[in-house]
């Protein structure tokens, strides 16, 4: 059965976002800075150091209670 219902496409709002990216070239791990639990996070996938960078991402608000970064 074919569903012919069409939803209007919404524009996804993006912005340049501060991220942490894994320094291991064989790992694709990264996280948004505002979701990191420490000021210098370690990659949760391979445990390598992470480096700060920027990425164009959809806007996401972190609504969890404020946590102090260690």
N, CA, C and O atoms as a GROMACS GRO file, in nm:
protein
  280
    1UNK      N    1   0.084  -0.118   0.000
    1UNK     CA    2   0.000   0.000   0.000
    1UNK      C    3   0.089   0.124   0.000
    1UNK      O    4   0.187   0.131   0.073
    2UNK      N    5   0.054   0.220  -0.080
    2UNK     CA    6   0.134   0.341  -0.096
    2UNK      C    7   0.071   0.455  -0.018
    2UNK      O    8  -0.049   0.481  -0.029
    3UNK      N    9   0.151   0.523   0.062
    3UNK     CA   10   0.104   0.637   0.140
    3UNK      C   11   0.131   0.764   0.060
    3UNK      O   12   0.247   0.804   0.046
    4UNK      N   13   0.028   0.827   0.009
    4UNK     CA   14   0.046   0.946  -0.074
    4UNK      C   15   0.043   1.076   0.006
    4UNK      O   16   0.049   1.185  -0.051
    5UNK      N   17   0.032   1.064   0.138
    5UNK     CA   18   0.029   1.184   0.222
    5UNK      C   19   0.166   1.253   0.215
    5UNK      O   20   0.269   1.189   0.234
    6UNK      N   21   0.165   1.380   0.190
    6UNK     CA   22   0.290   1.455   0.181
    6UNK      C   23   0.296   1.556   0.294
    6UNK      O   24   0.203   1.633   0.317
    7UNK      N   25   0.408   1.553   0.364
    7UNK     CA   26   0.429   1.651   0.470
    7UNK      C   27   0.512   1.766   0.413
    7UNK      O   28   0.603   1.744   0.333
    8UNK      N   29   0.481   1.889   0.454
    8UNK     CA   30   0.566   1.999   0.409
    8UNK      C   31   0.704   1.986   0.473
    8UNK      O   32   0.716   1.954   0.591
    9UNK      N   33   0.806   2.012   0.395
    9UNK     CA   34   0.942   2.006   0.447
    9UNK      C   35   0.972   2.132   0.526
    9UNK      O   36   0.946   2.244   0.480
   10UNK      N   37   1.028   2.114   0.645
   10UNK     CA   38   1.066   2.228   0.727
   10UNK      C   39   1.211   2.259   0.704
   10UNK      O   40   1.292   2.168   0.684
   11UNK      N   41   1.245   2.387   0.706
   11UNK     CA   42   1.385   2.426   0.696
   11UNK      C   43   1.454   2.395   0.828
   11UNK      O   44   1.405   2.432   0.934
   12UNK      N   45   1.566   2.327   0.821
   12UNK     CA   46   1.644   2.296   0.940
   12UNK      C   47   1.739   2.412   0.964
   12UNK      O   48   1.820   2.446   0.878
   13UNK      N   49   1.729   2.472   1.082
   13UNK     CA   50   1.815   2.585   1.116
   13UNK      C   51   1.949   2.530   1.163
   13UNK      O   52   1.956   2.447   1.254
   14UNK      N   53   2.056   2.576   1.100
   14UNK     CA   54   2.190   2.533   1.138
   14UNK      C   55   2.272   2.653   1.184
   14UNK      O   56   2.241   2.768   1.153
   15UNK      N   57   2.377   2.622   1.260
   15UNK     CA   58   2.469   2.727   1.303
   15UNK      C   59   2.607   2.666   1.324
   15UNK      O   60   2.620   2.546   1.345
   16UNK      N   61   2.710   2.750   1.317
   16UNK     CA   62   2.845   2.705   1.345
   16UNK      C   63   2.853   2.675   1.494
   16UNK      O   64   2.832   2.764   1.576
   17UNK      N   65   2.883   2.550   1.530
   17UNK     CA   66   2.876   2.501   1.666
   17UNK      C   67   3.014   2.456   1.712
   17UNK      O   68   3.086   2.390   1.637
   18UNK      N   69   3.051   2.491   1.836
   18UNK     CA   70   3.177   2.446   1.893
   18UNK      C   71   3.164   2.298   1.929
   18UNK      O   72   3.068   2.258   1.995
   19UNK      N   73   3.261   2.218   1.884
   19UNK     CA   74   3.260   2.075   1.909
   19UNK      C   75   3.395   2.029   1.961
   19UNK      O   76   3.494   2.103   1.957
   20UNK      N   77   3.398   1.907   2.010
   20UNK     CA   78   3.522   1.837   2.043
   20UNK      C   79   3.530   1.719   1.947
   20UNK      O   80   3.436   1.641   1.937
   21UNK      N   81   3.643   1.706   1.875
   21UNK     CA   82   3.662   1.596   1.781
   21UNK      C   83   3.778   1.510   1.827
   21UNK      O   84   3.876   1.560   1.882
   22UNK      N   85   3.768   1.381   1.805
   22UNK     CA   86   3.872   1.288   1.846
   22UNK      C   87   4.000   1.315   1.767
   22UNK      O   88   3.996   1.338   1.646
   23UNK      N   89   4.113   1.310   1.836
   23UNK     CA   90   4.242   1.335   1.770
   23UNK      C   91   4.294   1.210   1.698
   23UNK      O   92   4.388   1.220   1.619
   24UNK      N   93   4.236   1.095   1.724
   24UNK     CA   94   4.276   0.970   1.658
   24UNK      C   95   4.219   0.970   1.517
   24UNK      O   96   4.097   0.973   1.499
   25UNK      N   97   4.305   0.965   1.416
   25UNK     CA   98   4.259   0.973   1.278
   25UNK      C   99   4.174   0.854   1.235
   25UNK      O  100   4.102   0.862   1.135
   26UNK      N  101   4.180   0.745   1.309
   26UNK     CA  102   4.099   0.627   1.277
   26UNK      C  103   3.963   0.628   1.347
   26UNK      O  104   3.884   0.536   1.328
   27UNK      N  105   3.936   0.729   1.428
   27UNK     CA  106   3.811   0.738   1.503
   27UNK      C  107   3.730   0.856   1.451
   27UNK      O  108   3.785   0.962   1.421
   28UNK      N  109   3.601   0.838   1.440
   28UNK     CA  110   3.511   0.944   1.391
   28UNK      C  111   3.436   1.013   1.505
   28UNK      O  112   3.341   1.087   1.480
   29UNK      N  113   3.478   0.990   1.631
   29UNK     CA  114   3.407   1.044   1.746
   29UNK      C  115   3.413   1.197   1.755
   29UNK      O  116   3.517   1.258   1.729
   30UNK      N  117   3.301   1.256   1.793
   30UNK     CA  118   3.294   1.399   1.821
   30UNK      C  119   3.173   1.424   1.909
   30UNK      O  120   3.082   1.341   1.917
   31UNK      N  121   3.171   1.541   1.975
   31UNK     CA  122   3.055   1.580   2.058
   31UNK      C  123   3.045   1.732   2.060
   31UNK      O  124   3.144   1.802   2.042
   32UNK      N  125   2.926   1.780   2.082
   32UNK     CA  126   2.906   1.924   2.098
   32UNK      C  127   2.968   1.968   2.230
   32UNK      O  128   2.962   1.896   2.329
   33UNK      N  129   3.028   2.086   2.230
   33UNK     CA  130   3.091   2.138   2.352
   33UNK      C  131   2.990   2.151   2.465
   33UNK      O  132   3.023   2.120   2.580
   34UNK      N  133   2.868   2.196   2.436
   34UNK     CA  134   2.771   2.216   2.543
   34UNK      C  135   2.710   2.086   2.595
   34UNK      O  136   2.625   2.089   2.684
   35UNK      N  137   2.752   1.970   2.541
   35UNK     CA  138   2.711   1.841   2.593
   35UNK      C  139   2.828   1.766   2.658
   35UNK      O  140   2.810   1.654   2.707
   36UNK      N  141   2.946   1.827   2.660
   36UNK     CA  142   3.063   1.763   2.721
   36UNK      C  143   3.056   1.775   2.873
   36UNK      O  144   3.005   1.874   2.926
   37UNK      N  145   3.107   1.673   2.943
   37UNK     CA  146   3.103   1.671   3.088
   37UNK      C  147   3.229   1.727   3.153
   37UNK      O  148   3.233   1.743   3.275
   38UNK      N  149   3.333   1.757   3.074
   38UNK     CA  150   3.455   1.816   3.129
   38UNK      C  151   3.508   1.921   3.033
   38UNK      O  152   3.466   1.928   2.918
   39UNK      N  153   3.601   2.003   3.080
   39UNK     CA  154   3.655   2.109   2.996
   39UNK      C  155   3.750   2.055   2.891
   39UNK      O  156   3.769   2.118   2.787
   40UNK      N  157   3.810   1.940   2.915
   40UNK     CA  158   3.894   1.873   2.816
   40UNK      C  159   3.852   1.725   2.810
   40UNK      O  160   3.914   1.641   2.875
   41UNK      N  161   3.748   1.695   2.732
   41UNK     CA  162   3.695   1.559   2.730
   41UNK      C  163   3.788   1.459   2.662
   41UNK      O  164   3.876   1.495   2.584
   42UNK      N  165   3.766   1.332   2.694
   42UNK     CA  166   3.834   1.220   2.632
   42UNK      C  167   3.730   1.151   2.544
   42UNK      O  168   3.613   1.142   2.581
   43UNK      N  169   3.772   1.102   2.429
   43UNK     CA  170   3.680   1.037   2.336
   43UNK      C  171   3.612   0.918   2.404
   43UNK      O  172   3.680   0.828   2.454
   44UNK      N  173   3.480   0.915   2.407
   44UNK     CA  174   3.410   0.804   2.471
   44UNK      C  175   3.422   0.673   2.393
   44UNK      O  176   3.394   0.566   2.448
   45UNK      N  177   3.462   0.680   2.266
   45UNK     CA  178   3.471   0.559   2.184
   45UNK      C  179   3.608   0.493   2.194
   45UNK      O  180   3.617   0.371   2.210
   46UNK      N  181   3.717   0.574   2.185
   46UNK     CA  182   3.851   0.513   2.181
   46UNK      C  183   3.942   0.562   2.293
   46UNK      O  184   4.057   0.517   2.303
   47UNK      N  185   3.894   0.654   2.376
   47UNK     CA  186   3.968   0.708   2.492
   47UNK      C  187   4.088   0.794   2.452
   47UNK      O  188   4.177   0.816   2.535
   48UNK      N  189   4.094   0.844   2.329
   48UNK     CA  190   4.199   0.935   2.286
   48UNK      C  191   4.165   1.077   2.328
   48UNK      O  192   4.051   1.106   2.364
   49UNK      N  193   4.264   1.166   2.323
   49UNK     CA  194   4.241   1.308   2.352
   49UNK      C  195   4.151   1.367   2.244
   49UNK      O  196   4.147   1.319   2.131
   50UNK      N  197   4.080   1.472   2.281
   50UNK     CA  198   3.994   1.540   2.186
   50UNK      C  199   4.042   1.682   2.166
   50UNK      O  200   4.100   1.741   2.257
   51UNK      N  201   4.018   1.738   2.048
   51UNK     CA  202   4.058   1.874   2.015
   51UNK      C  203   3.935   1.956   1.981
   51UNK      O  204   3.839   1.905   1.923
   52UNK      N  205   3.939   2.084   2.018
   52UNK     CA  206   3.826   2.173   1.995
   52UNK      C  207   3.823   2.214   1.848
   52UNK      O  208   3.926   2.235   1.786
   53UNK      N  209   3.702   2.225   1.795
   53UNK     CA  210   3.683   2.267   1.658
   53UNK      C  211   3.543   2.322   1.640
   53UNK      O  212   3.473   2.349   1.737
   54UNK      N  213   3.503   2.339   1.515
   54UNK     CA  214   3.369   2.388   1.483
   54UNK      C  215   3.309   2.306   1.371
   54UNK      O  216   3.380   2.252   1.286
   55UNK      N  217   3.177   2.297   1.372
   55UNK     CA  218   3.104   2.220   1.271
   55UNK      C  219   2.970   2.287   1.249
   55UNK      O  220   2.909   2.336   1.344
   56UNK      N  221   2.923   2.289   1.126
   56UNK     CA  222   2.791   2.343   1.094
   56UNK      C  223   2.688   2.236   1.124
   56UNK      O  224   2.682   2.134   1.055
   57UNK      N  225   2.606   2.259   1.228
   57UNK     CA  226   2.512   2.158   1.277
   57UNK      C  227   2.373   2.217   1.298
   57UNK      O  228   2.359   2.339   1.315
   58UNK      N  229   2.270   2.131   1.297
   58UNK     CA  230   2.137   2.179   1.333
   58UNK      C  231   2.137   2.231   1.477
   58UNK      O  232   2.208   2.177   1.562
   59UNK      N  233   2.059   2.332   1.502
   59UNK     CA  234   2.052   2.392   1.635
   59UNK      C  235   1.982   2.294   1.730
   59UNK      O  236   1.872   2.247   1.703
   60UNK      N  237   2.049   2.264   1.842
   60UNK     CA  238   1.994   2.178   1.946
   60UNK      C  239   2.020   2.245   2.079
   60UNK      O  240   2.132   2.288   2.107
   61UNK      N  241   1.917   2.255   2.160
   61UNK     CA  242   1.932   2.318   2.292
   61UNK      C  243   1.952   2.210   2.397
   61UNK      O  244   1.877   2.112   2.401
   62UNK      N  245   2.052   2.228   2.483
   62UNK     CA  246   2.076   2.135   2.593
   62UNK      C  247   1.988   2.178   2.709
   62UNK      O  248   2.014   2.280   2.773
   63UNK      N  249   1.884   2.100   2.736
   63UNK     CA  250   1.788   2.137   2.841
   63UNK      C  251   1.813   2.064   2.972
   63UNK      O  252   1.735   2.079   3.066
   64UNK      N  253   1.920   1.984   2.980
   64UNK     CA  254   1.949   1.914   3.104
   64UNK      C  255   1.996   2.014   3.209
   64UNK      O  256   2.046   2.121   3.175
   65UNK      N  257   1.979   1.979   3.337
   65UNK     CA  258   2.023   2.070   3.442
   65UNK      C  259   2.171   2.104   3.426
   65UNK      O  260   2.251   2.020   3.384
   66UNK      N  261   2.205   2.227   3.458
   66UNK     CA  262   2.343   2.273   3.446
   66UNK      C  263   2.437   2.188   3.530
   66UNK      O  264   2.415   2.167   3.649
   67UNK      N  265   2.543   2.139   3.465
   67UNK     CA  266   2.644   2.061   3.534
   67UNK      C  267   2.775   2.137   3.524
   67UNK      O  268   2.807   2.193   3.419
   68UNK      N  269   2.851   2.139   3.631
   68UNK     CA  270   2.979   2.208   3.626
   68UNK      C  271   3.079   2.117   3.558
   68UNK      O  272   3.088   1.998   3.589
   69UNK      N  273   3.155   2.174   3.464
   69UNK     CA  274   3.258   2.098   3.393
   69UNK      C  275   3.382   2.093   3.480
   69UNK      O  276   3.422   2.193   3.539
   70UNK      N  277   3.444   1.975   3.486
   70UNK     CA  278   3.563   1.957   3.568
   70UNK      C  279   3.687   2.000   3.494
   70UNK      O  280   3.797   1.992   3.548
   0.00000   0.00000   0.00000
